[in-house]
Structures are given as C-alpha cells and as structure tokens.
C-alpha cells in the first residue's frame, strides 16, 4: 500500500506520545503538528528499536544532531514500539532526540506506512522505512522512501542545508 504523503503538501495531522532523555531522566510529552508549528523537523519512520538497521540510522542522526539543530531542524524518530522500549533504545544508544510511539501502528497504518509482505514464504507486517523533511509551515519538503540506513543521515543533512 503506497503512503499518502506528497512533497509540497501539508504533512498529515498527528498527535503521538513521545519520550526523550534529559540528563538521563525520561521526559514524556505529546507531540503534534500544532506543537511543531514554526519549527522545521525531520521525522524518520523506522521498523523497530534495537534492530541493526534502525540502530545504524539512529546513530547517524545522533552524530549529526547538533548540525541539524544548528540548521534549525528538530529530529524525531517514529516506530510502533512502546514508550518503555523507546526509553531502553534511547539509553542504549545515548540518543539526543525524542522518539514518538505509534503503539499498535494506527497512525502509520492509516497513512500507508505499514504493509503486508512475505518473508521466507510467510506473511509479515512491515514498516516502510521512510523519512520526511517538513518545514516550519508544516509542508512536506522532501521524502526519502525505502531508506538504506547507512549514509542516510548525511543525505538528510544535505537536504536541510539546501532548504535554507
């Protein structure tokens, strides 16, 4: 099922729980289009905390986080994992940004980011590894689909610098 996001159009509405670590303490908030209005953001959608590809992607965004912040862009990760799982991932990888939880996948499913596939001949539910660059007005400026984790952070940083 293809997603329903398009460059140049408003990013679909969302309101999801998030967690970040501040000085080692968990800080939970609800993040939505409204709370992000006026601030450009990168939302990287990934399949699962603590898996190899997702860890590579998370580490890259972590390494480039200060540069992205200097460019005025917030970084947010999104998966179907629980807040508790996110806290463990944040701690294990020492991630400096917030992770959003779409536990159960309702929001991602409604926007075509969850699909059925076959693995070893058996049906599996998968998350489309996708990243969005959204400007301060809430307009999608760039979409990366079928992301290869290694090197992706640098691609996003390059696009962010071109956005300015």
C-alpha positions in Angstrom: 0.0 0.0 0.0 1.6 3.3 -1.0 1.8 6.1 1.5 -0.3 9.3 1.1 2.4 11.9 1.7 3.4 14.3 -1.1 6.1 16.8 -1.4 4.7 20.4 -1.4 1.6 19.4 0.5 0.8 19.7 4.3 2.1 16.9 6.5 -0.9 14.9 7.8 -2.1 15.6 11.3 -0.8 13.6 14.1 -0.7 13.6 17.9 1.5 10.9 19.4 3.3 10.3 22.8 7.0 10.9 22.7 9.9 10.4 25.1 13.4 11.9 25.3 16.1 11.7 27.9 17.3 14.9 29.6 20.3 14.3 31.8 19.4 10.6 31.9 15.8 11.2 33.1 12.9 10.3 30.8 10.8 13.2 29.7 7.4 12.3 28.2 5.3 14.7 26.1 2.6 14.6 23.4 4.0 15.8 20.0 1.7 17.0 17.2 1.6 19.2 14.2 0.5 22.0 16.5 3.4 21.6 18.9 5.9 21.7 16.0 4.3 24.6 14.1 7.0 27.1 13.3 9.9 24.6 13.6 11.1 22.5 10.7 11.5 18.9 11.5 12.8 15.6 10.2 10.6 12.6 11.1 12.3 9.3 10.4 10.0 6.3 10.4 11.7 3.0 11.3 10.6 -0.6 12.0 11.9 -1.5 15.4 14.0 -0.3 18.3 17.4 -2.0 18.9 17.5 -3.7 15.5 20.6 -3.4 13.3 19.4 -1.1 10.6 17.4 1.1 13.0 20.4 1.4 15.3 22.6 2.5 12.4 20.1 5.1 11.3 19.6 6.3 14.9 23.4 6.6 15.5 23.8 8.6 12.3 21.1 11.1 13.3 22.6 11.3 16.7 26.1 12.1 15.3 24.6 14.8 13.1 22.1 16.1 15.6 24.0 19.3 16.6 24.4 20.2 12.9 20.7 19.6 12.3 19.8 21.7 15.4 22.2 24.5 14.2 20.2 24.5 10.9 17.0 25.0 13.0 15.6 21.5 12.4 14.3 19.1 15.1 14.8 15.4 14.7 12.1 12.9 15.7 12.1 9.1 15.3 8.8 7.2 14.9 8.0 3.5 15.3 5.3 1.2 16.7 7.4 0.5 19.8 6.2 1.4 23.2 7.5 4.3 25.3 9.2 1.8 27.5 11.0 0.2 24.5 12.0 3.7 23.3 13.5 4.6 26.7 15.7 1.5 26.5 16.7 2.4 23.0 17.4 6.0 23.9 19.6 4.9 26.8 21.4 2.1 25.0 22.3 4.4 22.1 22.5 7.7 24.0 20.2 9.4 21.6 19.8 13.1 22.0 16.3 13.4 20.3 12.8 12.3 21.0 11.2 9.1 19.8 7.4 9.0 19.0 5.3 6.0 19.8 2.6 4.8 17.5 2.0 1.7 19.6 -0.3 -0.5 17.5 0.5 1.4 14.4 -2.8 3.1 13.9 -1.4 6.4 12.6 1.2 4.8 10.4 -1.3 2.3 9.0 -3.8 5.0 8.2 -1.1 6.8 6.1 0.2 3.7 4.2 3.4 3.3 6.2 2.6 -0.3 7.2 2.3 -3.0 4.6 2.0 -6.8 4.2 4.9 -8.7 2.7 6.2 -12.2 2.6 9.4 -13.3 4.4 10.5 -16.9 3.8 7.1 -17.5 2.2 5.2 -16.4 5.2 3.1 -13.2 5.5 4.6 -10.5 7.7 3.6 -6.9 8.6 6.4 -4.4 7.8 7.0 -0.7 8.3 8.1 1.3 5.3 11.4 2.9 6.4 10.7 6.5 5.3 12.0 9.9 6.3 10.2 13.2 5.9 11.6 16.8 6.0 8.8 19.2 7.0 9.2 23.0 7.0 8.1 25.3 9.8 4.7 25.8 8.0 4.0 22.1 8.1 4.7 21.5 4.4 6.5 18.3 3.3 9.7 19.4 1.5 11.4 16.1 1.0 10.5 12.4 1.2 13.0 9.5 1.3 11.5 6.1 0.7 13.0 2.6 1.1 15.8 4.2 3.1 19.2 2.5 3.3 20.3 3.3 6.9 24.0 3.7 6.3 24.7 7.2 4.9 21.1 8.4 5.3 21.8 10.9 8.0 24.2 12.7 5.7 21.6 12.8 2.9 19.1 14.4 5.2 21.6 17.0 6.5 22.5 17.9 2.9 18.8 18.4 2.1 18.3 20.5 5.2 21.2 22.8 4.2 19.7 23.2 0.8 16.3 24.1 2.3 17.7 27.3 3.8 
